[in-house]
Amino acid sequence: MTFKDVAPLTELMKWGSLAVVGFGLFIATFSAASDPTSFGHRYWNRYTSSMERKLRPMFIFLPGRRIALVQAIVLFLYLVAHILLDIPYWYLGVVLIAAVPGVYIEQLRKQRVEMIESQLDGFLLALANALKTTPSIGAALASVATVIQAPMKQEVDLALKEMKVGSSLDQALLHMASRVGSRQLDSALSSILIGRQVGGNLPKVLETTSSTMREMQRLEGVVRTKTAEARFQLWAIGLLPFVLVVLLNALWPGYFKPLEGNMIGYILIGVASTFWVSAIVLARKVLNVDL
């Protein structure tokens, strides 16, 4: 048997071995996930439930199992690509696949909070005008819900539904504040609750609160403009180490090999990572201007 005859057979055996290993991993994973008493099944349920708990306050009713399933498929394909192509620093891709859904959901939550805060001014003015024609805050909220836009409309509609099934106005507004998690919304709802309990000219109180929040938003815009360059520098500090690692490894393959496989190298990597994280945290604290 010549070398030309052996080469195709070796290639076929390699692909067959990969197929058998992949099928075995799939069967093992499926068996662990199907057993209700297994650690994998319990972790799967906790993870999918946590995804749904994060999405539900944003009125996104996507099943958590679908998100986890997509992650599992992407992770499997990525590991197969690593076996075939020998991807350098492949573990970083695993961490990225695991972290992306949580980071993306948190980004969606922040964007939603910002949209609600931008609507607070108009919401308070509309509520103040409605209270001038009706003394009931519940009726005023119902009339305001027809003229405001999402996502504030979603929160007001849910508060009205809670009031219809037995919750008090105070409870419904407190639930709204806890769902959104915005300091500005807390202040706006606190002005409504305090003005309702203390008495007085509630429409005037709401108009004053609206004016104050409008000025706060203007000041926050000024601060964001002044710190835009510093935030860009923060991104540069955060991404520069990864860019250097990729470029140096591409120009001189094996450049970082001396750091692998010995304790001194691991210590140096740990010290550098600590300094990097400390710089990011310190820069964020400097840029976090509290008005």
N, C-alpha and C positions, 0 to 999 in steps of 0.2 A: 504494500500500500504506500503510495507516494504522499508527499507533503500536500500536494494539491487535493488529494482525496481526503486527508485528515482535517484540513482547514474548515471545509463546510460542515463536517461532522462536529467539530469543536464549537463552531458558532451556533449550530443547532442545539447542542447540549447546553450552552450558556443561556440561550433564550428559553429553553425548556425549564431550566433550573429557576430562572427568574419568574416564569409563569407559575411554577409549582409553589415557590415561596410566597408570591403575591396572593395566590388562591388560598394558601394556608393562613396567611395573615387575615384575609377577609373572613374566612370561616371562624377563626379564633375571635376576631372582633365582633362578629355577628352573634356568636354564642354568648360572649360576655355581656353584650348589650341586651340580649333576649332574656337573660336570667334575672328575675327581679331581685334576687338576693345578692347579686354580685356587686362589687365596688364600681365597676364600669357603668352598670345600669343606674345605680344611685347617683353617680356623678353626672351622667347624661341627663337625668331628670332635673337635678339641681341646676345644671348649666342652662338647659332650655327654659326652665322656669324663671331664672334670673334674667334671661334675654326678654322674655315676655313681660316681666315686671318693669323693666326699663322702657319698653316700647309702649305699654298700655297708657301711662300718663300723657303720652304725646298723641294718643288716639290713633296709634298704628297697631293694628291687630294682626300682625304677621306671626305665624306659628314659630316658636323658638326651635322646634325640631327641624324646620326647613333651613334655618340659618346654620344650625350645627351640622346638618347633613351636607350642605354646600362646603362648609369648612373641612369636613372629613374627606370629601371627594378631592378638593383642591390639595389638601395635605398628602393624600395618597399619590396623586399625579406628580406632585413636587418631589416626593421621595423616590418615585420611579425615575424621574428625570435626573435626580442626583445619582442614582445607581448607574444609569446609562452614561451620563455626561461628566460625573465627578465634579459637581458644583462646589467651588471653594466657599468655606464658611457657611455651609448649608444650614447649620443650626440657626443662623440669623433669619433665614427664610421661615423656619418653623415657628420661631417666636413671632415673626411678623404676621403669619397666617393666624396664629392664635389670638393676637392682640387687635387686629384690624376691626373686627365687628364691634368690640367694646368701645374702641376709640371713635369709630364712625357714629355709633349711637350717642355717645357723649357729645360729639360735635353737633348732631342733630338737635339734642336737647338745648345746647347753648344757643343755637340759631333760633330755636323756638322761643326761648326766654327773651332774647333780644327783640324779636318781633312783637311779643306781648308788651314789653317795656316801651317800645315805640308807639304802641296803640293806647297806652294808659292815658295820655293827655286827652285824646279825643273821647275815650270812654268816660272819664270823669266829667268832662264838659257835657256830654250827652246825658249822663245820669243826673247832673245838676239841673239841666233844662227839663228833664222828665219829672223831677221832683217838684218843679214849680207848678206843674199841672195836676199832680197826684201826690197825696201824702204818703202812700205806701211804697216802701223801698222795693218790695217784691214786684209790685206792678210796674214800677219804674224800670227795674232790671229786665222785665219781660218786654217792655217797649224798646229798650235800648238794644236788646239782643237781635232785633230785626234790622238794625241799621249799622251794626259793626261787622267787621270782617274777621275771618279766621286768622290766627288761632284763638284770639280773645273771645270770639263768638262761641267756640266749642266749650270753653271754660264756663261762660255764663249760662249756656244751655244746660250743661251738666249740673250746675248749681241750682238752676230752676227745677230740674228733674228731681234732685235730692229733696228740695222743699216740697214738691208734690207728693213724695212718698213718706213724708213725716219729719224730715229734718228741719230744724229751725234755721232762720236766716243767718244767725251767728255761726252755726255749725257748717252750713254750706259754704260760707265765705272762708272759714278757717280751713276747710278741706281744699278749697281752691288754692289758698296760699301754700299749703303743704305740698300739693301736687306740682305746682310750677317751680317753687323754690327760688323766687326772685325777691330781693330786698326791696326794690321799688314797688312791686305789687303788694308786698306785705305792708308797706307804708300807706299805699292807697286804700287797701281794705281796712287797715286800722283806723284811718280817718273816717271811713263810713261807719264802722262799728262804734267808735268813741263818740262821734257826732250823734248817732242814733241813741246811745245810752244817756249822754249828757243833755241832749236837747239843744235848742237854738236854731240858728239859720243854717241847716245842713247844706242847701245848695251853695250858699256863700262859702262855706268851709271847703266844699269840693272844688269850687272854682279857684280858691286860694291854693289848695293842694295841687291842682292841675298846673297853675302858674309856676309853683315851686319846682315841680318835676320837669317842666319844660326848661327851666333855667338850669337844673341839674344835668339834663341831657345835653344842653349846649356846652356846659363846662366839661363834661366827659368827652364830647367831640373835640374840644380844644386840647385836652390832655392827650387823646389818641393821636392827634395831628403832631403834637410836640414830641411824642415818644415813638413816632413811626420809624425814624432812623435807628433808634436804640433797639426796637423790636427786630428790625432787619439784622442788626449785629448779633442779636440773640440767636436767630436762626442760623447765621453763619457759624457762630461758636458751636452750636449743636450738631451741624452737619459736617463741619470741616474734618473732624477725625475720621469719619467714615469715607469721605472723599479721598483723603490722603492714603488710607489703607488700600482702597481699591486701585488708585493710580500707581502707588509704589509697587504693589503686588503685580500689576500689569506690566510695568516697565522692567522690574527685576523680579521675576518669579522666584519664590522662596525667600524673599527679603525678610519676612517675619518668622521664618522657620526656627531661628535660634531662640525665640521666645516660647516655642512649643516643646513640650516633653521634659521640662526641667522646672524645679521649684522657683528658681530666681526669675525665670521668665513669667511665671504665673504671678509672682509677687509684683513685678513691674507692671503687668497688665492690670492687676487689681488697684495699684496706686494710681495709675493713669486714669482708670475708670472713675475712681473716687474723686480725683481732682476735676474731671469732666462734669460729673454729676453735681459737685459742689458749685462749680462755676455757673451751671444752668440754674440751680436753685437760687443762688445769690442774685443773679441777673433778673430772675423773675420777681424776686422780692423788691429789687430796686425799681422795677417798672410798674409794680402794682401800687399805683397811686390811689389812695383812698380819699374820696371827696367827702 
